[in-house]
């Protein structure tokens, strides 16, 4: 009885057909999150490289050094993974085949950026961290151009 009533109501008030070009509603995608996390990768890489190892005989200083170093590394790896996640979401959910017409290097750009995220996780390379920032900037420019907007790419550092 209840099932029949629900069916009648559905027939009287059918749901409208909807469609979307992305997984989420327009306006939820933005490369800014990838920029912020990539900047953290650059920052932590610089901090790791600048960290001075203490005298091996100073136990307390060595413990503090190891603690600081491990925290910098953990943050660098976490932020590199977040950057990768944000970029992969843009690549797979926002960008569509129509964008390839304007940006034939789109797939290569994202693939290389994702590989740079991985490289930044497994090594301490200021060069790769800066290359990641450059890749994120290129993706930022591609993204906003698809919306016919000129949005300035800002760096905190």
Secondary structure as GFF3:
##gff-version 3
##sequence-region A 1 157
A	DSSP	alpha_helix	2	12	.	.	.	ID=ss1
A	DSSP	alpha_helix	32	50	.	.	.	ID=ss2
A	DSSP	alpha_helix	59	89	.	.	.	ID=ss3
A	DSSP	pi_helix	90	94	.	.	.	ID=ss4
A	DSSP	alpha_helix	97	102	.	.	.	ID=ss5
A	DSSP	alpha_helix	106	122	.	.	.	ID=ss6
A	DSSP	alpha_helix	126	146	.	.	.	ID=ss7
###
